[in-house]
Each structure stands twice: as C-alpha cells, then as structure tokens.
C-alpha cells in the first residue's frame, strides 16, 4: 500500500515534470525592445519571436481599417508587444500588431505563425511591390479549408523581397476570452519539421485514446461494468476536446464547419468536465465519498448543463465567467472525492487517484486562462495532452484491478450455489447428480468407476475437547487431503456434517481404489501444525465399485450413498479396522 512518503514523492515528481514541460514556454527571447530597425531574416536563425520586436495597439471600437491604421492619420497609442501579454477584447474590439521585416535569406520561404488555436479572426496585411494591399485570413470564423494556409494554427506567408524592408500589420479579434499567444516567424522548412514532430506526438496520443476506448467498451461488455462505459465516454470526450483545443479537429475532422469549429471548444471542454466528475463518482461510489459529496455531484450536474446551454444561447463574457466559476467549484468537488477515495485505503482506488491527479492539476490551466491569470503558451496548450498521456495507462490498470476484484467476488458468490462454504467441496445435491451421470456412463460403456465414503471418526471428540473452531479446522484439513488424492476427473463432496465422498470416474482398477483409501487414512494420521499437538485425523473409508455387480441399485445415486452409509455403520463396529471394501 503506498505510504504518505510515497505520495509526497509522486506529487514532487509530478511538479517536476510540469516544470520541465513548462520550461519551453518560459524561455522567451531576451532581445532588446523594438525600435525602428526591422527584423532581419537570414540564415542564422530559423525561428524568431515577435515579442520585443513588434508594436501593438487596441482599437476599442474595431472600426479602424487598414488604411487608417497604416496612414497614421489618427493619434494611435502604439506600445511594445511583450512576451506573455494578455489583452481583453470586447465584442467589437481589435488588436493590431505592426512589425517590419528585412529579408536577406530568400532561399527558403518565411511564414508568420500564431502558436495557438481558437482565435476568432486574424488577418495579415502588407503592400506588394505595386503598392496594392494583400490580405490573408484565418481564425475560427472561417472554415479551416478556407484559411490562407490550412493548418492547426494560423499561418501566413511573408512576401519575398530581398534586401527590402516590408511592413506588416496583423489584426486580431477574440471576444470573451483574454487573448494571448506567441507570434513567431519561421522559415518554411523549420515550421514543417516542427509540425511533423507535433503531429507524430499527437497522433500517438490520439491512437492510444482510440485503442483505450475500444478496450473499455470490450471490458464493459465482458465484465458488465458501468465504470468502463463511463471511462469510454470520458476518454472519447477528452480526445475530442483536446483535438478541438489544439486545432487538430478543425484541420482533419471538420475542416468545412466554421460555426462548429468556433463553438466546439466552448462545448466539448465543459462537457468533458461534467463527464469527468460523474466518472469519478461512478468509480469512487457514494459509500466511499460520502452522501454529501454524492448529492453535490447530482446537484452540480444539471447546473453545469444549464450553464453550457446558457453560454451557447446567450454568449457573453459574463456567461463564460459564470460557467468557468462553476467548473472551478466542480474541480474542488472532484478533488474532495479523490481525497476521500484515497483515504479508503484500497490499492486499486489509490492507483485511480494517482491517474486522475495530473488531469485535475492541468485542467486548472484553461480556468486560469479564462480568468486572465495565465497567458497562452506551451503548458496551457499541451499540459492536458501530457496529463492525458500520463493518466491513460494508470486509469485502465486501476479499472481492470477493480473489475478483477469484483469478478472474483461474483465467481465466489456463484460458486456457493454448488460448493460448501467451509470446505469448498461440492454440495451433496450436485454430487448426487454427478454420481448418477457416472452410473449412466459406466453402464453404457461397460467400465467400472468407484465411490468412497470418508468419515472423520473423531470429529465429535475434537469438538468436545478443543471447541468448534478446531473441529471445523479438522474438516477443512480432511477436505484438503481428499482433494489431494482426487484426479482431475474426480469429484469430492461433503455429504454430512462429518462425512465426505469421493467419486472416482471410470475406468478404474481395484488397486487404484484401495491405494486411494489407504492414502487417505495414512494422511489423516500425520500430525498437522494447524491442529493441537498430538492430535490427528482418524478417517474411516468405505469403498465400492460402480455399478454394483448385482445390479440391485440400478442408477439410483441416493440408494448407492445409503448403501455406503450402511457399510460405514458396519465398519464402526470394529474399531481396529479403517477401510471396508464392499464389492471387491
């Protein structure tokens, strides 16, 4: 069982991993503030960030066009665009960026990338050699296939003019959620290589997610466990949500659906949170988490759905903030459920908690971004993907352990219908049915089987001298010895309080039957460390071949068992004798 120190080490390791993954986002360029000098594109660097090398302003009305921005007729307040800047834009407001480029390396094509998805609209303006305006568009208001360069993220081509300074303007519209993103200039080869690496990693995750969904559905059918159904729904929504937030879905799944591409993240991510809460509730169960937390889940679920519908019918910054606040409350409830489940002490539930913890931590990143507490960057973009990759094998392992324990309990419960609880041997009715079947086969195929009635002669004495516990233990030991001499095709049963029976399926020889009876008596006389010192089992055995040569008992299993009991009464009259052979 994981100790408290192990839990602290796991938490520290998780924090270190998140810090390492965050390091690329925190490692910003330390270039000097932007001046009148242009950004020089040469062979020394393949990627150049615009932070610190460009200017920005906010057009609160959103009414200024490119001619008004470029002409400088209005007193516009341009200021330096810095790394990690967050700008809240109203419904009609627009953010403008301005930067100059001097292209010295024309052997490759240069492109501007906004390294984030989910931006409402983004446009790139510049004048060509003839002085005409050129514009490229992207963003969620357009279908991805209609973008200037269809891609996961908005990508725009720069004009190729060697040794000539070209000024570019970028216009961004992004309502409700504070805008922040990393603008970078890449040479085409570098950006394509980066995309290949990203698509490889994301493809590995989405392939694993699809496989785990199929595995969960199969286990749901095999084990008839609703937890696997909840997990399949959870991981499916998780995959779709991540695909939408990372631009993969817009590029590959719905490249022509502009409206859905704009709203998918606002619908799928909240639905994912709701399903995750109900998934944790389903696995943890009310008896583990307490009735209060269970009722809170049932109360928050309809409120959560109502918040999603409200945000879609009447979208506004306030509706999104209210839904985000509700998500925060639900995250606290999920954390409380996981804590209560951890304290239950079961190994499998602790693995489940360890698996859910990375996702719970990284799910706070979109919440912080919506509350304008965090800028878009590597960690906010890929944190949930990293957490999802970490949690997937742990969760499926925990669920399989849970189902295995439940399945074993169900098997034991079903076995009680045919087995005796104390010794684990077959019940008397089932034994009689098997004995009847054996008699039928012996008569049909002309061979002989055998049946042994075994009596624990000193059971009453053990009960009187040492108590019920020792007497029951003696029965268990006798049953174990009976199983040890039985072959795979034989069946042992408890037929009375202190008597057992062993059916030896034919064909068998007289010597085999006698050897088995002798072994049982000898094994019982050996001292056992589980019995009081000096105590042994006095076993008496009555053996008979089946069917009886006289044929008087026919195929009546009960009559054969009564015949053996009569033999046991005869045997008990001679205390020096332990084995009686009835018909051989």
C-alpha positions as CSV (number, residue, x, y, z in Angstrom):
1,X,0.0,0.0,0.0
2,X,1.5,3.4,-1.0
3,X,2.7,5.3,2.1
4,X,2.4,9.0,2.8
5,X,6.1,9.5,1.9
6,X,5.5,7.7,-1.5
7,X,2.5,10.1,-2.1
8,X,4.7,13.1,-1.4
9,X,7.4,11.8,-3.8
10,X,4.8,11.2,-6.5
11,X,3.5,14.8,-6.1
12,X,7.0,16.2,-6.2
13,X,7.7,14.1,-9.4
14,X,4.5,15.4,-11.0
15,X,5.5,19.0,-10.1
16,X,9.0,18.5,-11.6
17,X,7.5,17.1,-14.8
18,X,5.2,20.0,-15.2
19,X,8.0,22.4,-14.6
20,X,10.2,20.7,-17.2
21,X,7.3,20.8,-19.8
22,X,6.7,24.4,-18.9
23,X,10.3,25.4,-19.5
24,X,10.0,25.9,-23.3
25,X,7.1,28.4,-22.7
26,X,9.1,30.3,-20.1
27,X,12.2,30.5,-22.1
28,X,11.3,33.7,-24.0
29,X,13.6,35.6,-26.2
30,X,15.6,38.3,-24.5
31,X,16.0,40.6,-27.4
32,X,16.1,44.4,-26.9
33,X,12.9,46.4,-27.2
34,X,11.6,47.0,-30.7
35,X,13.0,50.1,-32.5
36,X,12.8,51.4,-36.0
37,X,15.2,48.7,-37.1
38,X,13.4,45.8,-39.0
39,X,13.6,42.2,-38.1
40,X,16.3,40.7,-40.2
41,X,15.6,37.3,-41.7
42,X,18.9,35.5,-42.5
43,X,20.4,32.1,-42.2
44,X,21.5,32.5,-38.6
45,X,18.1,31.7,-37.1
46,X,15.2,29.6,-38.3
47,X,12.6,30.9,-35.8
48,X,12.3,34.5,-34.5
49,X,9.5,35.5,-32.0
50,X,7.8,38.9,-32.4
51,X,7.8,39.6,-28.7
52,X,10.0,42.6,-28.1
53,X,10.3,43.2,-31.9
54,X,6.8,44.5,-32.7
55,X,4.3,47.1,-31.6
56,X,0.7,46.7,-30.7
57,X,-2.4,48.8,-30.1
58,X,-6.0,48.1,-29.2
59,X,-8.8,49.5,-31.4
60,X,-11.6,49.6,-28.8
61,X,-14.3,50.3,-31.5
62,X,-12.9,47.9,-34.0
63,X,-13.9,50.4,-36.7
64,X,-10.4,51.3,-38.0
65,X,-9.4,49.8,-41.3
66,X,-6.0,49.0,-42.6
67,X,-5.8,52.3,-44.5
68,X,-6.5,54.3,-41.3
69,X,-4.0,52.3,-39.3
70,X,-1.3,52.5,-41.9
71,X,-1.7,56.2,-42.8
72,X,-1.2,57.3,-39.2
73,X,-3.9,59.9,-39.5
74,X,-5.1,59.2,-36.0
75,X,-3.1,59.6,-32.8
76,X,-2.6,55.9,-32.2
77,X,-1.0,54.7,-29.0
78,X,1.4,52.0,-30.1
79,X,3.4,50.2,-27.5
80,X,5.8,47.3,-27.3
81,X,4.4,43.8,-27.7
82,X,5.9,41.8,-24.9
83,X,6.1,38.1,-24.2
84,X,3.1,36.8,-22.2
85,X,0.9,39.9,-22.9
86,X,-2.8,39.3,-22.2
87,X,-5.3,41.6,-23.8
88,X,-9.1,41.5,-23.1
89,X,-11.0,42.4,-26.2
90,X,-14.7,43.4,-26.2
91,X,-17.1,42.1,-28.8
92,X,-16.1,44.6,-31.5
93,X,-12.5,45.5,-30.3
94,X,-9.5,44.5,-32.3
95,X,-5.8,44.1,-31.5
96,X,-3.3,45.4,-34.1
97,X,0.4,44.4,-34.3
98,X,3.0,46.1,-36.5
99,X,6.4,44.9,-37.4
100,X,9.0,45.4,-40.2
101,X,10.9,42.6,-41.9
102,X,14.1,42.8,-43.9
103,X,14.6,39.5,-45.8
104,X,18.2,38.6,-46.6
105,X,17.7,34.8,-46.8
106,X,15.4,34.2,-49.8
107,X,16.4,30.6,-50.3
108,X,13.6,29.5,-48.1
109,X,10.0,30.7,-47.7
110,X,9.3,32.6,-44.5
111,X,6.0,32.4,-42.6
112,X,4.3,34.0,-39.6
113,X,2.6,31.7,-37.1
114,X,0.3,32.4,-34.2
115,X,1.1,29.4,-31.9
116,X,-2.4,28.9,-30.5
117,X,-5.8,27.8,-31.8
118,X,-9.2,29.1,-31.0
119,X,-8.7,32.7,-32.2
120,X,-11.9,34.2,-33.6
121,X,-10.3,36.0,-36.5
122,X,-6.8,37.0,-37.6
123,X,-5.7,38.9,-40.7
124,X,-2.3,39.8,-42.1
125,X,-1.9,42.9,-44.2
126,X,1.0,44.2,-46.3
127,X,1.6,46.1,-49.6
128,X,3.0,44.3,-52.6
129,X,5.6,45.8,-55.0
130,X,2.9,47.6,-56.9
131,X,1.6,49.2,-53.6
132,X,-1.6,47.1,-53.5
133,X,-2.9,45.7,-50.3
134,X,-2.6,42.0,-49.8
135,X,-4.5,40.2,-47.0
136,X,-4.5,36.7,-45.7
137,X,-7.2,35.5,-43.3
138,X,-7.6,32.7,-40.7
139,X,-9.4,32.0,-37.4
140,X,-12.4,30.1,-36.2
141,X,-14.9,32.3,-38.0
142,X,-13.7,30.8,-41.2
143,X,-13.7,27.1,-42.1
144,X,-10.1,25.8,-41.9
145,X,-10.1,24.8,-45.5
146,X,-10.7,28.5,-46.4
147,X,-7.7,29.7,-44.4
148,X,-4.8,31.3,-46.3
149,X,-2.7,28.2,-45.3
150,X,-4.9,25.4,-43.8
151,X,-3.1,24.2,-40.7
152,X,-3.5,23.5,-37.0
153,X,-2.6,27.1,-36.1
154,X,-3.0,30.3,-38.2
155,X,0.0,30.5,-40.6
156,X,0.6,33.4,-43.1
157,X,3.2,33.7,-45.9
158,X,5.6,36.6,-46.0
159,X,6.3,38.4,-49.2
160,X,9.7,37.6,-50.8
161,X,11.6,40.9,-51.3
162,X,15.3,40.5,-50.9
163,X,17.1,43.4,-49.1
164,X,13.9,45.5,-48.9
165,X,12.1,46.4,-45.7
166,X,8.4,45.4,-45.7
167,X,5.9,46.5,-43.0
168,X,3.2,44.0,-41.9
169,X,0.1,44.6,-39.9
170,X,-1.8,41.9,-38.0
171,X,-5.4,42.4,-36.9
172,X,-6.9,40.0,-34.2
173,X,-10.4,39.7,-33.0
174,X,-11.0,37.5,-30.0
175,X,-14.1,38.1,-27.8
176,X,-14.9,36.8,-24.3
177,X,-11.6,35.0,-23.6
178,X,-8.5,37.2,-22.9
179,X,-6.2,37.0,-25.9
180,X,-2.6,35.9,-25.6
181,X,-0.4,34.0,-27.9
182,X,3.1,33.6,-29.3
183,X,3.7,35.1,-32.7
184,X,6.8,33.7,-34.4
185,X,8.5,34.0,-37.8
186,X,9.7,30.6,-39.2
187,X,11.4,29.5,-42.3
188,X,9.2,27.1,-44.1
189,X,11.4,24.0,-43.6
190,X,11.7,24.7,-39.8
191,X,8.0,25.0,-39.4
192,X,7.2,21.9,-41.4
193,X,9.7,19.9,-39.4
194,X,8.1,21.2,-36.2
195,X,4.7,20.2,-37.4
196,X,5.9,16.7,-38.3
197,X,7.2,16.2,-34.7
198,X,4.0,17.7,-33.2
199,X,1.7,15.5,-35.4
200,X,3.7,12.4,-34.6
201,X,3.3,13.0,-30.8
202,X,-0.4,14.0,-31.1
203,X,-1.1,11.0,-33.4
204,X,0.5,8.7,-30.9
205,X,-1.8,10.0,-28.2
206,X,-5.0,10.0,-30.2
207,X,-4.2,6.5,-31.5
208,X,-3.8,5.4,-27.8
209,X,-7.0,7.1,-26.9
210,X,-8.9,5.3,-29.6
211,X,-7.4,2.0,-28.6
212,X,-8.3,2.5,-24.9
213,X,-11.9,3.5,-25.9
214,X,-12.2,0.1,-27.7
215,X,-10.6,-1.7,-24.8
216,X,-13.0,0.0,-22.3
217,X,-16.1,-0.9,-24.5
218,X,-14.9,-4.6,-24.7
219,X,-14.4,-4.7,-20.9
220,X,-17.8,-3.1,-20.4
221,X,-19.4,-6.0,-22.3
222,X,-17.2,-8.7,-20.7
223,X,-17.4,-7.5,-17.1
224,X,-20.8,-5.8,-17.4
225,X,-19.3,-2.9,-15.5
226,X,-20.7,0.6,-15.9
227,X,-17.4,2.1,-14.9
228,X,-15.9,1.1,-18.2
229,X,-18.8,2.7,-20.1
230,X,-18.1,5.9,-18.1
231,X,-14.4,5.7,-18.9
232,X,-15.1,5.1,-22.6
233,X,-17.3,8.2,-22.7
234,X,-14.7,10.2,-20.7
235,X,-11.7,9.3,-22.8
236,X,-13.7,9.9,-26.1
237,X,-14.7,13.4,-24.9
238,X,-11.2,14.0,-23.7
239,X,-9.8,13.2,-27.1
240,X,-12.3,15.3,-29.0
241,X,-11.8,18.2,-26.6
242,X,-8.0,18.1,-27.0
243,X,-8.4,17.8,-30.7
244,X,-10.6,20.9,-30.8
245,X,-8.4,22.9,-28.5
246,X,-5.2,22.0,-30.4
247,X,-6.6,22.7,-33.8
248,X,-6.3,19.1,-34.9
249,X,-10.1,18.6,-35.2
250,X,-10.6,21.8,-37.3
251,X,-7.8,20.6,-39.6
252,X,-8.8,17.0,-40.0
253,X,-12.3,16.2,-38.5
254,X,-14.4,19.2,-39.5
255,X,-12.4,21.5,-41.9
256,X,-15.5,22.8,-43.5
257,X,-17.6,23.5,-40.4
258,X,-16.8,27.1,-39.4
259,X,-19.6,27.6,-36.9
260,X,-18.9,24.3,-35.1
261,X,-15.2,24.9,-35.2
262,X,-15.8,28.2,-33.4
263,X,-18.0,26.7,-30.7
264,X,-16.5,23.2,-30.3
265,X,-14.1,24.1,-27.6
266,X,-16.7,26.0,-25.6
267,X,-19.0,22.9,-25.7
268,X,-16.6,20.0,-25.5
269,X,-14.4,21.2,-22.7
270,X,-17.3,21.9,-20.2
271,X,-18.9,18.6,-21.2
272,X,-15.6,16.8,-20.6
273,X,-15.5,18.3,-17.1
274,X,-19.1,17.2,-16.4
275,X,-18.4,13.6,-17.6
276,X,-15.1,13.5,-15.6
277,X,-17.0,14.4,-12.4
278,X,-19.6,11.7,-13.0
279,X,-16.9,9.3,-14.0
280,X,-15.0,9.8,-10.7
281,X,-18.4,9.5,-8.8
282,X,-19.1,6.2,-10.6
283,X,-15.8,4.7,-9.8
284,X,-15.4,6.1,-6.2
285,X,-19.0,5.2,-5.3
286,X,-21.1,7.1,-2.7
287,X,-20.1,4.7,0.1
288,X,-16.5,5.8,-0.4
289,X,-17.0,9.5,-1.0
290,X,-19.9,10.1,1.5
291,X,-23.5,11.0,0.8
292,X,-22.8,14.8,1.0
293,X,-20.3,14.7,-1.9
294,X,-22.6,12.4,-3.8
295,X,-25.5,14.8,-3.5
296,X,-23.3,17.7,-4.5
297,X,-22.4,15.9,-7.7
298,X,-26.0,15.2,-8.5
299,X,-26.9,18.9,-7.9
300,X,-24.0,20.3,-9.9
301,X,-24.6,18.1,-13.0
302,X,-27.9,19.9,-14.1
303,X,-26.4,23.3,-13.1
304,X,-23.4,22.5,-15.3
305,X,-25.6,21.5,-18.3
306,X,-27.7,24.7,-17.8
307,X,-24.5,26.8,-17.8
308,X,-23.4,25.2,-21.1
309,X,-26.8,25.9,-22.7
310,X,-26.8,29.5,-21.4
311,X,-23.3,30.1,-22.7
312,X,-24.4,28.9,-26.2
313,X,-27.8,30.7,-26.4
314,X,-26.7,34.0,-24.9
315,X,-22.9,34.1,-25.2
316,X,-21.2,36.9,-23.3
317,X,-18.0,37.3,-21.2
318,X,-20.3,37.1,-18.1
319,X,-21.8,33.7,-19.2
320,X,-18.3,32.3,-19.8
321,X,-17.0,33.6,-16.5
322,X,-20.0,32.1,-14.7
323,X,-19.5,28.7,-16.4
324,X,-15.8,28.9,-15.6
325,X,-16.6,29.6,-11.9
326,X,-18.9,26.6,-11.9
327,X,-16.2,24.5,-13.4
328,X,-13.9,25.6,-10.6
329,X,-16.4,24.5,-7.9
330,X,-16.8,21.2,-9.6
331,X,-13.0,20.7,-9.7
332,X,-13.0,21.2,-5.9
333,X,-15.7,18.6,-5.5
334,X,-13.7,16.2,-7.7
335,X,-10.6,16.8,-5.6
336,X,-12.6,16.1,-2.5
337,X,-14.0,12.9,-3.9
338,X,-10.5,11.8,-4.9
339,X,-9.2,12.6,-1.4
340,X,-12.0,10.6,0.3
341,X,-11.4,7.7,-2.1
342,X,-7.6,7.8,-1.3
343,X,-8.3,7.5,2.4
344,X,-10.4,4.3,1.9
345,X,-7.0,2.5,1.6
346,X,-7.8,0.2,-1.4
347,X,-4.8,-0.3,-3.7
348,X,-6.8,0.0,-6.9
349,X,-8.6,3.2,-5.9
350,X,-5.3,4.8,-5.0
351,X,-4.0,4.0,-8.5
352,X,-7.1,5.6,-9.8
353,X,-6.5,8.7,-7.8
354,X,-2.8,8.9,-9.0
355,X,-4.1,8.6,-12.5
356,X,-6.7,11.4,-12.2
357,X,-4.4,13.8,-10.4
358,X,-2.3,15.1,-13.4
359,X,-5.5,15.9,-15.3
360,X,-7.1,17.6,-12.3
361,X,-3.9,19.8,-12.0
362,X,-3.7,20.7,-15.7
363,X,-7.4,21.3,-16.0
364,X,-6.8,24.4,-13.9
365,X,-4.8,25.9,-16.7
366,X,-7.8,26.7,-19.0
367,X,-9.7,28.0,-16.0
368,X,-6.8,30.3,-15.1
369,X,-6.6,31.5,-18.7
370,X,-10.3,32.3,-18.8
371,X,-9.9,34.3,-15.6
372,X,-7.0,36.2,-17.3
373,X,-4.5,34.8,-14.8
374,X,-2.4,32.9,-17.4
375,X,-1.1,33.5,-20.9
376,X,-1.3,31.1,-23.7
377,X,1.9,29.1,-24.1
378,X,3.3,25.7,-24.3
379,X,2.0,24.5,-20.9
380,X,-1.5,25.9,-21.4
381,X,-1.7,24.4,-24.9
382,X,-0.1,21.0,-24.2
383,X,-0.5,20.5,-20.5
384,X,-3.7,18.5,-20.7
385,X,-2.3,16.3,-23.5
386,X,0.7,15.5,-21.3
387,X,-1.5,14.7,-18.4
388,X,-3.9,12.6,-20.5
389,X,-0.9,10.5,-21.8
390,X,0.2,10.1,-18.2
391,X,-3.2,9.1,-16.8
392,X,-4.4,6.7,-19.6
393,X,-2.3,3.6,-18.7
394,X,-2.8,4.2,-14.9
395,X,-6.6,4.5,-15.2
396,X,-7.1,1.5,-17.3
397,X,-4.9,-0.5,-14.9
398,X,-6.9,0.7,-11.9
399,X,-10.2,-0.1,-13.6
400,X,-9.0,-3.6,-14.6
401,X,-7.9,-4.2,-11.0
402,X,-11.3,-3.1,-9.8
403,X,-13.2,-5.3,-12.2
404,X,-11.0,-8.3,-11.4
405,X,-11.8,-7.9,-7.7
406,X,-15.5,-7.6,-8.4
407,X,-15.4,-10.5,-10.8
408,X,-13.6,-12.7,-8.2
409,X,-16.3,-11.8,-5.7
410,X,-19.0,-12.7,-8.2
411,X,-17.4,-16.0,-9.1
412,X,-17.2,-16.9,-5.4
413,X,-20.8,-16.0,-4.9
414,X,-21.8,-18.2,-7.9
415,X,-19.6,-21.0,-6.6
416,X,-21.6,-21.0,-3.3
417,X,-24.5,-22.4,-5.3
418,X,-22.6,-25.6,-5.9
419,X,-19.9,-25.7,-3.2
420,X,-20.0,-26.0,0.6
421,X,-18.7,-22.7,2.2
422,X,-16.5,-24.2,5.0
423,X,-14.5,-26.8,3.0
424,X,-15.0,-25.6,-0.6
425,X,-16.1,-29.1,-1.7
426,X,-19.2,-29.8,-3.8
427,X,-22.6,-29.8,-2.2
428,X,-24.4,-33.1,-1.7
429,X,-27.2,-32.5,-4.3
430,X,-24.6,-31.7,-7.0
431,X,-22.6,-34.8,-6.0
432,X,-25.6,-37.0,-6.4
433,X,-26.2,-35.6,-9.9
434,X,-22.6,-36.4,-10.8
435,X,-22.9,-39.8,-9.3
436,X,-26.0,-40.6,-11.3
437,X,-24.2,-39.4,-14.5
438,X,-21.2,-41.6,-13.7
439,X,-23.5,-44.6,-13.2
440,X,-25.1,-44.0,-16.6
441,X,-21.7,-43.8,-18.3
442,X,-20.4,-46.9,-16.6
443,X,-23.4,-48.9,-17.7
444,X,-23.3,-47.5,-21.3
445,X,-19.6,-48.1,-21.9
446,X,-19.1,-51.2,-19.7
447,X,-16.5,-50.0,-17.4
448,X,-16.3,-49.5,-13.6
449,X,-15.9,-46.4,-11.5
450,X,-15.7,-46.2,-7.7
451,X,-17.1,-44.2,-4.9
452,X,-15.5,-43.7,-1.4
453,X,-17.4,-42.6,1.7
454,X,-14.9,-41.0,4.1
455,X,-15.9,-40.4,7.8
456,X,-14.0,-38.2,10.2
457,X,-14.4,-40.5,13.2
458,X,-13.0,-38.2,15.9
459,X,-14.9,-35.0,14.8
460,X,-17.2,-35.1,17.9
461,X,-14.2,-35.7,20.2
462,X,-12.3,-32.7,18.7
463,X,-15.4,-30.5,19.2
464,X,-15.8,-31.6,22.8
465,X,-12.1,-31.3,23.8
466,X,-10.9,-28.3,21.7
467,X,-14.1,-26.4,20.6
468,X,-15.9,-25.8,17.4
469,X,-13.0,-23.9,15.7
470,X,-10.6,-26.8,15.9
471,X,-13.3,-29.2,14.8
472,X,-14.1,-27.1,11.8
473,X,-10.4,-26.8,11.0
474,X,-10.1,-30.6,11.1
475,X,-12.9,-30.8,8.5
476,X,-11.1,-28.3,6.3
477,X,-7.8,-30.4,6.6
478,X,-9.7,-33.6,5.8
479,X,-11.3,-31.9,2.7
480,X,-7.8,-30.7,1.6
481,X,-6.5,-34.3,1.8
482,X,-9.4,-35.5,-0.2
483,X,-8.7,-33.0,-2.9
484,X,-5.0,-34.0,-2.9
485,X,-5.8,-37.7,-3.8
486,X,-8.5,-36.8,-6.4
487,X,-7.7,-36.8,-10.0
488,X,-8.8,-34.0,-12.4
489,X,-11.9,-36.0,-13.5
490,X,-12.9,-37.0,-9.9
491,X,-15.2,-35.0,-7.7
492,X,-15.1,-34.6,-3.9
493,X,-18.1,-33.6,-1.8
494,X,-19.2,-33.0,1.8
495,X,-22.3,-35.2,2.3
496,X,-22.9,-34.9,6.1
497,X,-21.6,-32.9,9.0
498,X,-18.6,-35.1,9.4
499,X,-18.6,-37.2,6.2
500,X,-17.2,-36.8,2.7
501,X,-17.5,-38.7,-0.6
502,X,-15.1,-39.1,-3.5
503,X,-16.3,-40.2,-6.9
504,X,-13.6,-41.8,-9.0
505,X,-14.6,-41.7,-12.6
506,X,-14.0,-45.0,-14.5
507,X,-12.4,-46.9,-15.7
508,X,-10.5,-47.7,-12.5
509,X,-8.9,-50.8,-11.1
510,X,-9.3,-52.4,-7.7
511,X,-5.7,-51.5,-6.8
512,X,-6.3,-47.8,-7.6
513,X,-9.3,-47.6,-5.3
514,X,-7.5,-49.4,-2.5
515,X,-4.4,-47.2,-2.8
516,X,-6.6,-44.1,-2.6
517,X,-8.4,-45.3,0.5
518,X,-5.1,-46.2,2.1
519,X,-3.6,-42.8,1.3
520,X,-6.5,-41.0,2.9
521,X,-6.2,-43.0,6.1
522,X,-2.4,-42.5,6.3
523,X,-2.5,-38.8,5.5
524,X,-5.0,-38.3,8.3
525,X,-2.7,-39.9,10.8
526,X,0.1,-37.5,10.1
527,X,0.5,-34.6,12.6
528,X,-0.6,-31.2,11.3
529,X,0.7,-27.9,12.6
530,X,-2.8,-26.5,12.3
531,X,-4.1,-28.9,14.9
532,X,-3.3,-29.1,18.6
533,X,-0.1,-31.1,19.5
534,X,-0.7,-34.9,19.5
535,X,-4.0,-34.6,17.5
536,X,-4.5,-36.4,14.2
537,X,-7.5,-37.2,12.0
538,X,-9.0,-40.7,12.3
539,X,-10.5,-41.3,9.0
540,X,-12.6,-44.4,8.1
541,X,-13.2,-45.2,4.4
542,X,-15.9,-47.4,2.8
543,X,-15.1,-48.1,-0.9
544,X,-17.3,-49.7,-3.6
545,X,-17.1,-50.3,-7.3
546,X,-19.8,-48.8,-9.6
547,X,-22.1,-50.1,-10.8
548,X,-22.7,-52.9,-8.4
549,X,-22.3,-56.3,-10.0
550,X,-25.6,-57.5,-8.6
551,X,-27.4,-54.5,-10.3
552,X,-29.9,-54.2,-7.5
553,X,-29.4,-50.4,-7.1
554,X,-29.6,-49.6,-10.8
555,X,-28.8,-45.9,-11.5
556,X,-30.2,-44.6,-8.2
557,X,-27.4,-42.3,-6.8
558,X,-29.2,-41.9,-3.4
559,X,-29.5,-45.6,-3.0
560,X,-25.8,-46.1,-3.6
561,X,-25.0,-43.4,-1.0
562,X,-27.3,-45.2,1.5
563,X,-25.5,-48.4,0.7
564,X,-22.2,-46.8,1.6
565,X,-23.6,-45.4,4.8
566,X,-24.7,-48.9,5.8
567,X,-21.2,-50.1,5.2
568,X,-19.9,-47.3,7.4
569,X,-22.1,-48.5,10.3
570,X,-20.7,-52.0,9.8
571,X,-17.2,-50.6,9.8
572,X,-17.7,-48.6,13.0
573,X,-18.4,-51.9,14.9
574,X,-14.7,-52.8,14.5
575,X,-12.5,-50.0,15.9
576,X,-9.3,-51.7,14.7
577,X,-10.4,-51.5,11.0
578,X,-10.2,-48.3,9.0
579,X,-11.1,-49.5,5.4
580,X,-14.1,-51.5,4.2
581,X,-14.4,-52.8,0.7
582,X,-18.0,-53.6,-0.2
583,X,-17.9,-55.4,-3.5
584,X,-14.2,-56.1,-4.4
